[in-house]
Amino acid sequence: MESLLGYLRRQATAMSQRAPVNDRLLQTAFEYLSGYPDQCHHPKEDLLYRKLVSRSPELVESLADLVSEHKKLADSTRNLRQVMDESRQDPSALEGLADRLRAFVDFYQHHMLMEERHFFPLALQRLSRNDFAEIDFTLFDRPDPLFNQEAEEKFAKLSEEITRLGIADKASADQREESSLLAGFRDITSFNETMRRMGEPVSLVRSSGGGYELECMGKIPVRIPACSEPRAAWCAYFFWKASTTRKGQ
């Protein structure tokens, strides 16, 4: 769910920037939201809530909002899905959709956070194993709308796209981290301190013949011609990164 909501947030950003949006995948995302959470997941939580307040009636007021939010989420999901269906005939129906989509994601994430911080810990604390067994028995014959081959095939592309975007996000984060690392290479000393913190057995020194040498456990794997210390540090870093990547392969 967290990955799916992240995907929806990206689509909202793309809409705001007038960038292309895959309408079919967006509609598939809302088919998923109309299926699993509204038909399977939230009803389970409602049963859990009723069992919890039967054991601890004083919790009714503090947990009432979380349960009422399930209906609000279902209504919002249905309304947004209807807007996207109507947009096939009338593109103007999409006006303001980006803002509504962001608000929807914000509300959903807040709801999940409150459940994880308050609702589920209380259930684990106050309910017995027999209570959970009774809930399981009540749900035994209730089908999961996504647990079949047709559903798996329908949502496969959505899953692949979310996975692809997750990989891209990780790559972007790695690039930002590396850029920050490189910006810290002001001289030889800062390079050597960074390598030491990373646990890398290398150090950069000035060569008696001019330029620099990268030392590694008594060996000199590379010599760098005369240049500024930051440039030498960059050269040493990328050489070492390439050589350790090859070893890892």
C-alpha distance (Angstrom), angle and dihedral (degrees) to the residues before:
residue distance angle dihedral
M1 . . .
E2 3.79 . .
S3 3.82 90.2 .
L4 3.79 91.7 47.4
L5 3.80 92.4 50.4
G6 3.80 89.1 49.4
Y7 3.79 88.5 53.8
L8 3.82 91.0 51.6
R9 3.80 90.7 50.2
R10 3.81 89.9 53.8
Q11 3.80 90.0 51.7
A12 3.80 90.6 51.2
T13 3.82 89.7 52.0
A14 3.80 90.8 48.6
M15 3.82 90.8 51.4
S16 3.81 91.2 50.7
Q17 3.79 90.2 51.7
R18 3.82 92.7 46.5
A19 3.80 88.6 -117.5
P20 3.84 121.6 149.6
V21 3.81 115.9 -82.2
N22 3.80 125.9 -162.9
D23 3.81 98.8 -124.8
R24 3.78 93.5 -172.6
L25 3.81 93.6 54.7
L26 3.79 90.5 45.4
Q27 3.79 90.1 53.8
T28 3.80 89.8 47.0
A29 3.81 89.4 53.2
F30 3.81 89.7 56.6
E31 3.79 91.1 46.1
Y32 3.80 86.1 57.7
L33 3.80 91.5 48.1
S34 3.80 90.9 49.5
G35 3.79 90.2 49.1
Y36 3.78 115.6 42.2
P37 3.84 105.8 22.9
D38 3.81 98.0 37.8
Q39 3.80 98.4 38.5
C40 3.79 102.6 32.6
H41 3.80 117.6 8.7
H42 3.81 101.8 44.2
P43 3.84 94.5 44.7
K44 3.82 87.5 54.9
E45 3.80 90.2 52.3
D46 3.80 90.5 48.3
L47 3.80 89.9 55.5
L48 3.79 89.0 48.4
Y49 3.82 89.7 51.0
R50 3.81 93.6 51.4
K51 3.78 91.5 49.2
L52 3.81 91.4 47.1
V53 3.82 95.7 51.2
S54 3.81 90.6 45.4
R55 3.81 86.5 60.4
S56 3.81 95.9 38.2
P57 3.85 110.7 23.4
E58 3.80 91.1 177.0
L59 3.82 88.2 72.2
V60 3.83 94.4 64.4
E61 3.79 95.6 94.1
S62 3.80 96.9 42.8
L63 3.83 93.5 49.6
A64 3.81 100.3 36.5
D65 3.81 93.9 94.0
L66 3.80 93.4 54.5
V67 3.78 92.2 55.8
S68 3.81 95.1 43.1
E69 3.81 87.7 51.9
H70 3.82 90.0 66.1
K71 3.82 89.4 67.6
K72 3.80 91.0 45.0
L73 3.81 90.7 51.3
A74 3.80 91.6 48.3
D75 3.83 91.0 49.7
S76 3.82 92.0 47.6
T77 3.80 91.7 48.3
R78 3.79 91.4 50.3
N79 3.82 93.4 46.5
L80 3.81 94.6 49.0
R81 3.78 91.3 46.8
Q82 3.80 89.2 51.5
V83 3.82 91.0 51.1
M84 3.80 90.7 53.6
D85 3.80 91.7 47.7
E86 3.82 90.7 50.7
S87 3.80 91.5 48.4
R88 3.81 89.9 68.6
Q89 3.79 87.5 70.5
D90 3.78 98.5 28.6
P91 3.85 117.3 28.0
S92 3.82 89.9 -169.2
A93 3.82 87.1 72.1
L94 3.81 86.9 75.9
E95 3.81 91.3 65.9
G96 3.78 108.1 124.9
L97 3.81 92.6 6.2
A98 3.82 93.1 125.4
D99 3.81 92.0 59.1
R100 3.80 92.3 44.8
L101 3.79 90.6 48.7
R102 3.81 92.3 51.1
A103 3.81 91.2 48.3
F104 3.80 89.5 49.4
V105 3.83 92.3 51.7
D106 3.83 91.9 46.0
F107 3.80 91.3 51.7
Y108 3.82 93.5 45.6
Q109 3.80 93.1 49.5
H110 3.80 91.9 47.3
H111 3.81 89.6 50.6
M112 3.80 92.1 50.9
L113 3.79 91.5 47.2
M114 3.80 92.9 52.7
E115 3.81 90.7 49.1
E116 3.79 92.2 50.5
R117 3.81 93.8 46.0
H118 3.81 100.1 40.9
F119 3.81 117.9 3.6
F120 3.81 102.0 49.0
P121 3.83 95.9 40.7
L122 3.83 89.3 51.4
A123 3.80 91.0 49.6
L124 3.79 91.9 50.5
Q125 3.79 90.4 47.4
R126 3.81 100.2 44.6
L127 3.83 104.9 31.9
S128 3.77 127.3 75.4
R129 3.79 130.2 -136.9
N130 3.79 87.9 -103.9
D131 3.82 89.9 55.5
F132 3.80 91.1 54.2
A133 3.81 90.7 45.1
E134 3.81 89.8 53.9
I135 3.81 90.9 50.8
D136 3.81 90.4 48.9
F137 3.81 90.2 51.0
T138 3.81 91.3 50.3
L139 3.81 89.9 53.6
F140 3.80 96.5 40.7
D141 3.81 96.7 104.5
R142 3.80 96.4 36.6
P143 3.83 109.1 109.1
D144 3.77 122.1 -132.6
P145 3.85 104.0 -127.0
L146 3.81 91.2 -144.4
F147 3.78 98.9 46.2
N148 3.80 99.6 96.5
Q149 3.79 138.7 80.0
E150 3.81 94.8 -105.1
A151 3.79 92.1 55.2
E152 3.80 92.3 45.6
E153 3.80 91.1 53.4
K154 3.82 92.4 45.5
F155 3.78 94.2 52.5
A156 3.82 97.6 37.3
K157 3.82 93.9 94.6
L158 3.79 91.3 47.5
S159 3.79 90.0 52.0
E160 3.81 91.7 47.8
E161 3.81 91.8 50.4
I162 3.80 93.0 49.0
T163 3.81 89.8 48.5
R164 3.81 91.3 48.9
L165 3.79 91.9 50.5
G166 3.79 90.2 47.6
I167 3.79 90.6 54.3
A168 3.80 90.2 47.6
D169 3.80 90.6 50.3
K170 3.79 90.8 51.1
A171 3.81 90.2 49.5
S172 3.81 90.4 50.8
A173 3.80 91.1 48.5
D174 3.80 90.6 48.9
Q175 3.81 90.1 50.6
R176 3.80 91.6 50.4
E177 3.79 90.5 49.2
E178 3.79 91.9 49.1
S179 3.81 91.9 47.9
S180 3.80 89.3 53.4
L181 3.80 89.7 49.1
L182 3.79 93.1 51.2
A183 3.80 91.8 47.5
G184 3.79 87.7 60.1
F185 3.81 93.0 59.1
R186 3.80 96.1 97.8
D187 3.81 94.5 148.4
I188 3.81 143.8 -19.3
T189 3.80 92.5 -74.6
S190 3.81 94.4 55.6
F191 3.82 90.2 47.6
N192 3.80 92.3 51.7
E193 3.81 92.7 46.5
T194 3.81 91.1 50.8
M195 3.80 92.8 49.2
R196 3.79 90.0 49.1
R197 3.82 91.7 52.2
M198 3.81 89.4 49.4
G199 3.79 90.3 51.9
E200 3.80 93.6 -117.4
P201 3.86 114.2 150.3
V202 3.80 95.3 -136.8
S203 3.78 138.2 101.6
L204 3.78 134.7 -178.1
V205 3.80 119.1 -130.8
R206 3.78 136.8 172.5
S207 3.78 113.8 -100.1
S208 3.80 120.0 -126.2
G209 3.81 87.5 -133.1
G210 3.80 93.4 52.8
G211 3.78 129.7 -86.0
Y212 3.79 123.1 46.7
E213 3.80 141.2 -65.4
L214 3.76 129.3 -148.3
E215 3.79 108.4 -140.9
C216 3.78 123.0 -156.3
M217 3.81 121.1 176.9
G218 3.80 93.3 -34.1
K219 3.81 95.3 -42.1
I220 3.80 132.0 101.9
P221 3.83 107.0 -138.0
V222 3.80 93.8 175.0
R223 3.81 142.1 11.5
I224 3.78 121.0 -150.7
P225 3.83 121.6 -152.8
A226 3.80 121.1 -120.1
C227 3.83 111.8 -67.3
S228 3.80 139.3 124.1
E229 3.81 117.4 -52.4
P230 3.84 94.4 -115.0
R231 3.83 90.4 52.1
A232 3.80 90.8 47.9
A233 3.81 89.7 50.4
W234 3.81 91.1 51.9
C235 3.81 91.7 48.8
A236 3.81 91.4 48.6
Y237 3.80 92.1 47.6
F238 3.81 95.7 51.5
F239 3.80 92.3 43.8
W240 3.79 90.4 52.3
K241 3.81 92.6 44.2
A242 3.82 91.3 52.0
S243 3.80 93.9 46.7
T244 3.84 94.2 48.8
T245 3.84 90.6 46.2
R246 3.81 90.4 54.9
K247 3.79 90.5 49.9
G248 3.80 90.1 50.4
Q249 3.78 90.5 53.8
